[in-house]
Amino acid sequence: MAKPFTLNEMLIIAAAREINDGENIVLGVGLPMTAGALAKALHAPNATLMLESGIVDFEPLAPLNHIADAHAMRGYSYNTDLFSIFTALYRGFVDVCFLGVGQVDRYGNLNTTTIGDYYNPDLRLPGSGGAADFISYAKRTVLTMRNGEFIENLDYLTSPGHLKGGNQRNECRLFPKDSGPCALISTQGIFHFDSETKEIFLARIHPGIRLEDVQAVVPWDLKIADDLSVTDPPSDEEIAFIRRFAPTHSMSRELAAELGFEYAMSILQELGKT
């Protein structure tokens, strides 16, 4: 009998399956890093993992604390700089990048800057960093959404997806032809973008998720694939890798914070005894 799994694990595993052997991948810290490590360990050993800070072709030992955390890597081929990574991006050498979602509209445009009015926000988000550049010039972009939201009109446009849909992204001649978001992976399912309209649609639904639950979080009439299928469940090997590599990804943030607090308090108590 297969191991039970969490929705966070399903998201990471589905993201890892988007990575093909031999591709050049730019990853960020967090879920994308775990997905990249999983792919390289299990089905894409020749994928080249890169960080925008300049670390190229590495094998993660543990989740990174930041994008220049060389202590958590082994065997990287070389270390360059941010300028060189972005130059490689602009010259077409990045096959796929992974970006997290704060807000996303039906055409894959992203907001990771602010929720609410820019000058009087309800919440400040991390901002663009390299996200706008990577979604603009990578050959394809995979979006991951754990706590973000679908929205009709973004509060702020941080990163350009398929703009207003159709062929507008190609027609504006600002981006490589046929680039942009190719998939969005959430804890509920896998979404793709229509080849003609570029509108997002539900392609696969994760095991145990009801269709009405997915439709409830999308504020428009969500398109559903005619051949809607259920995402292949995680293998025991995939689950075991995540729980060994990044165990906090297998639990809720609340539980991870609680355990982290308890661990920190135990350390302080031990220090108080010495």
N, C-alpha and C positions, 0 to 999 in steps of 0.2 A: 504494500500500500504506500502511495506517495506521501511525502511529508506535507503537513499543512503549511500554508505560507501566508504572509501578510500582503496587503495591497501595496505597501511601499516596496516590498521585494518584487512583486509582479511588475511594478513600474520600472525598476532598475533592470530587471531581466529583459523586459520588452525593449528597453533602450539599447541594451548590449547587443541584442539580436539585429539591430540596425547597422552594426559595424561589420564590414566585410574584410576578409583577409587581404592584406596588401594596401589598405587605404591609409591615407594621412589624416589623422584625427586631431582636432584641437579640443581640449577638454577644460572644463572649469572645476573648481573645488566643490565637493559634495557628491550628490547623486551621479552626475556625469562621470566623475573620476572612478567611482565604484563600477559603473557600467563599463567603462573602458578597461579597467583592470580585469573584470569578469570576461569580457570578450577576448582579451589577449591571452588569458590563462586557458580558456576552454575551446574557442573556435576560430580565433583570428590571431595566431601567433606572430604573423608577419605584419600586422597593423603597426603603424608608426604613431605612437602617442606623443602629443606635443602640448606644451603650456605656452600661453602668450608671453610669459616672462622670458622664454628662450631655451627651456630645457627640452631636448629633442630625443625621441626614441628611447623611452624609459619603461621600466617595469615597476609599478607601484608596490611598495612593501606594506604600506598602511595608508589610511585616508590622510590627505594633505591638510595642513593648517592654513596654507596660503599658496598662491600660484608660483612661488619661488622656493618651496620647501624641499630642498634637495635631500634632506635627512630621511625623507620617507620614500626614497627611490633607490633603485639599484641598476647598475649597468647602462646608464644613459650614454648614447653615442657621443653627444657633444652638447655644450652649453653655449648658446649665443646670447642675443639680447632681444628685447621687445621689438626694436626697429626691424631686425632681420626676420622675425616671425611674421610681422605685418607685411613686410616686403614679399615674403613667400606667399602670403595670402593674396595680395594684390596681383601677383604674377600667375595665379591659378594653380598653386601646388597644394592647396588644402581641399580634400575631398568632402569632408563632412565636419560640421561643428555642432555642438550641443548647447542649447540656451534654455535657461529656466524662464518661467512665465510669471509675471505679476498680473497683468491683464492681457487678454488676447481677443482680437475681433475675428469676424468670420473669414477674413482673408489672411490671417496669420501675422498681422501687424501687432507689435508688442509695446507694452508700457512696463518699464521697470524703474521708473523715476519717481512718480508720486501718485498717491490715491487722493482724489479731491482736487481742489484748486491749487495750482502750482505755488502761489504765493501764500496761501493759507491752507496747507494740506491736512487731510485727516491722518495721513501716514507717508513718511518719506521712505522710498525704496532705495536699493543700492545705486541706482543710476545705470548708465550705459556701460562704462568700462570699454571693453573691446567688442561688446555685443553688436552694436550697430555696424561696425566694420565686418565682423564675421558673417552676419546674416546677409550682408550686402555682397560679399565676394567669395565666400565658400561655394563650392559647387552645389551643395545641398545642406539644409539645416534641419536638425531634429529638435523639436521643442519638448521640454518636459514640464509637467504641471502637477505639483503636489498640493500647494495651498493657494494657487492663483485662481483667476476667475475668467469666464467668458463674459464679454460685454459688447454691446452694440457699438458704442462710441468710446474710444479710449479717453481717459482723463489727460493723457500725455502720450504723444508718439515718440517712443525712444528708438525703436528699431523697425525698419521697413520690411514688411512681408511681401504680399502680393498687391500692395497698395489698394486700389479700388476694385481689384479683380480683373478677370478676363486676361488680355494680353498687355495690360498697362505696364507691368514691370519690364517686359522686353521692349515695349515701344518707347519708353523714356530714355533708353540707351545709357542708363547709369550703372547697370549691373551686368554681370556675365549672363549670357543667354540661358534661359530656362533654369536659373538658380532660384534660391529662396527656400522657404519652408516646404519640406516634403511630408512631414509627419508630426503629429502632436501626440505624446503619450501621457496619459493621466493615470490616476489610480482607478479609473473606471473603464478605460478602453484605449484603443488606438484609432486616431483620426488621420485621414489623408485629405489631400486637396484635389478637387476636381480638375482634370486636365484642361478643360475648356474655361469654366467660370472661375477657377481657383478658389471656390468656396469650400470651406472645411466640411467634411462629412464623416460619419462614424463608420469605420471599416471593420473593426473587431471589438468585441466587448469582453471584458475580463471575466473569468469564471466567478460565478456567484453574484454578479452584478445584474440588476434588472434594467431593461431598456428605459423604463419610465424614470429611473433614478438618474440616468444620463441626461435625458431630455429635460429634467427638472432644473438642471444647473446651466442650461443654455437658453438665453433670453430671446431666441428666435426659433423659427421652425427648422429644427436641425434635420439636414438631409441624412438619410440612412442608406448604406450600400444595399443593392438588391441581393447580393450574396453575403450579407452580414454573417460573420462567423464568430466563434468563441476563441479567444487567444489561447494558444497552446499553453497548458499549465507548466510551471517551472519543473525542471528535473531536480532530483535530489542533489545532484552535483552542483547545479546552479545555486540552490538554496544554501548548501553547505559552504560554498565559496563566500557568499555575502556574509553569512554569520561568522565566518572566521576572519574575513578582511575588514568588515565594517559592521560590527554587531549592533551599533546604535541605529543603523538604518532599518533594522528588523523590528523596531519597536516604535511606539508613538513618541512624539517630541516630549510630551508630558512625562512619560515613564523614563525616557532618557535623562531628562532634567532632574527628575527625582532621584534616580540612581546616581547621577553625577554629584548631586548635592550630598547624598549620604556618603559617597566615597570621599568627597572633600572634607566633610566633617570628621570622618574617621581618621584621616591623615592629621587634621588639626588636633584631634584628641591625643593621638600618639605623640605628636610633637610637644604637647603640653605636659606629657609625662616625663620628658627628657630634660 
